[in-house]
């Protein structure tokens, strides 16, 4: 039997509290980056294709579990134009998670490459 597909190694990084409850993973991290980039929760959510109400609820729950605010909403004037911004701690959380991702990716690069080469020799 010949197998045509190569094996690809994947990994994920996420944060949990000491009770095993998820706090931050790739999806929310990407959302925080989009909020920071666009200055708008609505625009960030639209780009992700997520629902506003459930995303807002998840962000509020994350803030409650972490014990600090991540986002701040600034209302617009008579013509609208409100903003959603990351708080200082929200920006730091986003940056620290980004740094962790880079470190983990770099640390796993060689072991993943070695495994990839070995496992794909078995199936070709």
Backbone torsions as a table, in degrees:
resi	resn	phi	psi	omega
1	UNK	NA	131.1	179.5
2	UNK	-108.7	131.6	179.9
3	UNK	-103.0	127.2	-173.7
4	UNK	-91.2	-21.1	-174.2
5	UNK	-95.0	136.0	175.5
6	UNK	-81.3	153.1	177.0
7	UNK	-86.3	134.5	178.1
8	UNK	-118.2	134.7	-179.9
9	UNK	-92.3	132.2	178.0
10	UNK	-124.7	156.5	173.8
11	UNK	-148.9	156.4	178.7
12	UNK	-131.7	151.8	175.8
13	UNK	-124.6	133.5	175.6
14	UNK	-150.7	163.1	179.2
15	UNK	-108.9	138.6	174.1
16	UNK	-129.3	158.7	171.2
17	UNK	-83.9	178.1	-175.1
18	UNK	-66.3	-12.4	176.7
19	UNK	-93.8	5.4	178.3
20	UNK	81.9	14.5	179.5
21	UNK	-90.0	127.1	-177.2
22	UNK	-63.9	138.5	179.1
23	UNK	-115.0	-49.0	-174.7
24	UNK	-150.0	129.8	175.3
25	UNK	-134.4	-168.8	-175.7
26	UNK	-59.9	-40.2	-177.2
27	UNK	-62.9	-50.7	-179.9
28	UNK	-68.7	-33.6	176.6
29	UNK	-62.4	-45.2	177.4
30	UNK	-63.3	-37.2	176.8
31	UNK	-62.5	-45.1	178.5
32	UNK	-60.7	-40.3	177.8
33	UNK	-63.7	-40.4	178.7
34	UNK	-67.9	-40.7	176.1
35	UNK	-59.5	-44.4	179.8
36	UNK	-62.9	-39.9	-178.2
37	UNK	-72.8	-42.9	-172.0
38	UNK	-96.2	-19.2	-177.1
39	UNK	67.7	22.1	-175.4
40	UNK	-149.9	121.9	175.2
41	UNK	-65.5	-43.5	-178.7
42	UNK	-59.4	-47.0	-179.9
43	UNK	-65.3	-37.3	178.2
44	UNK	-65.5	-44.7	179.5
45	UNK	-64.7	-42.0	178.3
46	UNK	-59.6	-42.1	-179.6
47	UNK	-65.4	-35.8	178.4
48	UNK	-77.0	-20.7	-177.4
49	UNK	78.0	26.5	-178.9
50	UNK	-98.9	163.2	175.5
51	UNK	-81.2	140.6	-175.7
52	UNK	-64.7	-50.9	-173.5
53	UNK	-61.9	-46.1	-178.8
54	UNK	-68.9	-36.0	178.9
55	UNK	-67.5	-43.7	177.8
56	UNK	-58.3	-44.0	180.0
57	UNK	-62.2	-42.5	179.6
58	UNK	-66.3	-38.8	177.5
59	UNK	-64.6	-42.9	179.3
60	UNK	-64.5	-39.6	178.0
61	UNK	-65.0	-40.3	178.2
62	UNK	-62.6	-43.2	177.7
63	UNK	-60.1	-43.8	-179.6
64	UNK	-62.0	-44.2	-178.8
65	UNK	-68.7	-34.4	179.4
66	UNK	-79.9	-28.8	179.8
67	UNK	89.1	16.4	175.5
68	UNK	-153.5	157.4	178.5
69	UNK	-75.0	140.6	179.1
70	UNK	-105.2	-37.1	-178.0
71	UNK	-124.2	157.5	174.6
72	UNK	-134.8	135.9	179.0
73	UNK	-102.1	133.9	174.8
74	UNK	-116.6	119.8	-179.3
75	UNK	-73.5	147.1	176.5
76	UNK	-82.3	175.0	177.8
77	UNK	-79.2	-154.3	-177.9
78	UNK	-59.6	-31.1	-178.9
79	UNK	-90.5	8.4	-178.8
80	UNK	85.7	-141.9	176.7
81	UNK	79.1	31.7	178.1
82	UNK	-65.7	164.9	-179.5
83	UNK	-128.6	153.4	167.0
84	UNK	-122.8	123.4	-177.3
85	UNK	-123.2	157.5	172.4
86	UNK	-81.1	140.3	172.6
87	UNK	-71.2	172.7	177.8
88	UNK	-58.6	-44.0	178.6
89	UNK	-68.2	-34.3	176.0
90	UNK	-63.0	-42.5	176.9
91	UNK	-63.7	-42.3	179.2
92	UNK	-64.4	-42.4	177.5
93	UNK	-58.1	-46.4	179.2
94	UNK	-60.2	-45.6	-178.3
95	UNK	-68.3	-42.8	179.4
96	UNK	-63.1	-39.7	178.7
97	UNK	-67.8	-38.0	175.8
98	UNK	-60.8	-46.7	179.3
99	UNK	-61.2	-42.4	178.1
100	UNK	-60.6	-44.4	178.1
101	UNK	-57.4	-47.7	-179.6
102	UNK	-61.5	-42.8	179.9
103	UNK	-65.4	-43.8	179.2
104	UNK	-65.5	-45.2	178.9
105	UNK	-58.1	-45.0	179.8
106	UNK	-66.2	-40.8	-179.5
107	UNK	-65.9	-33.5	-176.9
108	UNK	-91.0	-8.0	-174.8
109	UNK	-56.4	-52.9	-178.4
110	UNK	-67.8	-47.9	178.4
111	UNK	-59.9	-38.2	179.1
112	UNK	-67.3	-42.7	178.5
113	UNK	-61.5	-44.6	179.3
114	UNK	-62.7	-45.4	179.2
115	UNK	-63.4	-44.2	179.8
116	UNK	-55.5	-47.5	-179.3
117	UNK	-63.8	-43.3	-178.6
118	UNK	-65.7	-49.1	-174.9
119	UNK	-67.2	-35.2	-178.3
120	UNK	-76.3	-19.7	171.7
121	UNK	-68.2	-32.2	179.8
122	UNK	-69.2	-30.5	-173.0
123	UNK	-102.8	-2.0	177.9
124	UNK	-101.8	NA	NA
